[in-house]
Amino acid sequence: MNSNQNISVVVICQSDMVLSGLFEILKSSLASEVILLHRGDELIDYAAMSGPVLILATSEEQEKSSSFIRQILTSVQNIHFITLHLNFDSVYSNQTINLFDAPTLICYKVNEILNSFLSDQNKDTDTELTRREIEVLQLLTKGYSNKEIADQLFVSTHTVISHRKNISEKTGIKSASGLTMYAILKKIIDVSDINPDELI
């Protein structure tokens, strides 16, 4: 996990035994840190937290603290609550964790949510190019000249040059081969769409 993708899991429960048990399980999750609290209002000590946060708490604690938690964690990009069930006969759901679930299942459910945080962050970076810039990049990777791209998109050559300049500024890449690799990595084009000779 990248250092800029700092994801916290907060477990709120009054039982020390439950907290320590879940801590042991969640140590092997994708979380950057696992924070154990007895009450939701203790999150005031973590007001400077940033990055996505997954909160595991009983439904009673969520009812009592969720709005307060959202007010405290103003720097947090994404807060997700998952209900913690302490009794054996609760209904199975991806949005709940039962204390009687197998440790691997608990970790799996938490990781599914943490993975969704990561894919949301990746989506943000993928949309940095406009739709028109992506079209220009796709044609550029196929070896079209500025004039050919302009003809294909029914715009002036000057407009294509302007789009290319914007693409280079946003990606930090100037060469056609570098932009082609960028387009492949970002899934803007498929590897089968390009001529390998153009990358040399």
N, C-alpha and C positions, 0 to 999 in steps of 0.2 A: 504494500500500500504506500502511496506517495505521502510525503510529510505534509503536503498541503491538503490532504484529505483526512483531517483529524476527526474521527468519529467516536463519540462517547456513548456508552451505555450506562444508564442510571437505573439502579434497582432501589425501589422504595418499599420497605417492609419493616414492621416493628420487631419482627423476630430476628435475633442475631444468628440463630441457627440457619434460617432460610437465607439470609444475606450471605453468610460464609459459604453455604452449599452452592448457591448460584454463582458466587464469585469464582469458585473452583471450576465450575462448568464453563463460564464465560471467558475465562483466561485464554481458552483456545479458540475464541471467536475472532472475527475480523476487526473487532473494536480496538481503537487506539488506547482507550482507557475504560475501566469499569469503576463506577462510583457507587458506593453503598450508603444509603441514607435511611433513617428511621421515619422521617416525615418529609412531605413535599416542600414545606417552607424552608427546610435546610438547604435547598438549592440556592438560596440567597448568597451563600458563601461561594457559589460558582457563577455569579452573574456575568463574569467576563468570558465565559465559555463561548466559542464560536465553532462553526462546522455543524454538521448534522448531529442530532441527539435522539437516541432511542430510549424511551422511558418505560420500564417494566414496573407496574404498580397494580394493586388490587382495584377493582371497580369503585370501591368506596373512596380510596385515596385519590383516584382520578377525578371523581365528582367533586371532592373537597379542594383539590389543589391544581387542577389543570389550567384554569384561567390565570391563577396566581403565577404558575410556572411560566406560562407564555409571556406574562408581563415582565418577569425577572430576566428571562433569557432573550433579550432584545437583539443580541448579536448573532444568535443562532439562525442558520439558513433554513433548517428543516427540523421540526420536532414531530416525532411519531410516538404514539402511545400504544403499548400492547398490554392487555389485561393479564394479570397474574392470578391464577386460581389456586387456592390453598387446599381445596377439598378434592377428594378422589373422584367424585361422580360428575364432574363438569363436562360440558360438551366440547368435542374436539373442533378446533378452528385454527387457521393460520394466524389469526389475530389474537390468539390467547396462548398462554403458556401455563401448563398445569404442573404443579410441583411434583406430581407423580409421573410425569412424562420421563422417558429415558433421557439421560444427559445428551446423547447424540441428537435426539429429536429437538431438544431445547436449543442446542447450539445451531442446528440446521435452520430452525425458524428464525432465530436472531440473525444469522448470516444472510438469509433471504432478504430481510429488510435492509441490512447494511449494504448488500449488493445493489439494491434498488437506489439507495442514496448515491452510490458510486456511479451508477449508470445515469442518474439524473445530472450529476456533475459533468459527466462526459458529454451529455446532450447539450449542455450550455456552451461548451467549447466548440462543438460541431456546427453550431448555428452562427459562427462569427462571420462567415461569408454570406452575402446576399444571394438570392435565387439567381439573379443575372450573373453574378460573379462566378457562381458554381457552373453555369452554362458555358461561360467563357473558358473556365478552367478545363471543363470536359473536352471542349473542342481543341484547346491548346495542347492537351496531352495526346490528342490524335494526330498532332503534327501540322495542324492548320496554321496558315500565316494570319497576321492581323487582318488583312484584306478579306481572306476567305472566311474568317470568323465573322467579320462585319456583314458580309453577304449572307451568311447562314442565319444570322440573327436580325437582319434588316435594320442595322444601325450603321453609323459612320465609323470609319477606321479610327478617328479621334476618340470616339466613345470606347472602343475596344482597348485602345492604349490606356485610357483612363481607368478602365476596369482592371487591366493587368497591373497597373501601378498600385491600385488599391489592394489587389490580391497579394502582391509582393510585400506591401507594408503590413498587412494583417498577419501574414504567415511568417514574415522574416526571410522568405526564400526568393531568390532572384532568377536562378537558372531554370530552364524548362524541365530538365531531368529531375531537379529537386522538387519542383511543383508536381511533377508526375508521381514521385514517391509519396509526397504529401497526400495527393488525391487518392492513391491506393490505400494508404494507412487510414484515411478518414472515410473510406468506402464511398467516395464520390464517384470513382470509376472502378470497374472490374479489371483485374490483371489481364484477362483475356482480350480486353479492348485495346491494348497497346501493342505497338511493335517494339520488341526488345532492342532492335538496332537503334531506336531513337534515344534509348537511355545511355548509350555509350558516348 
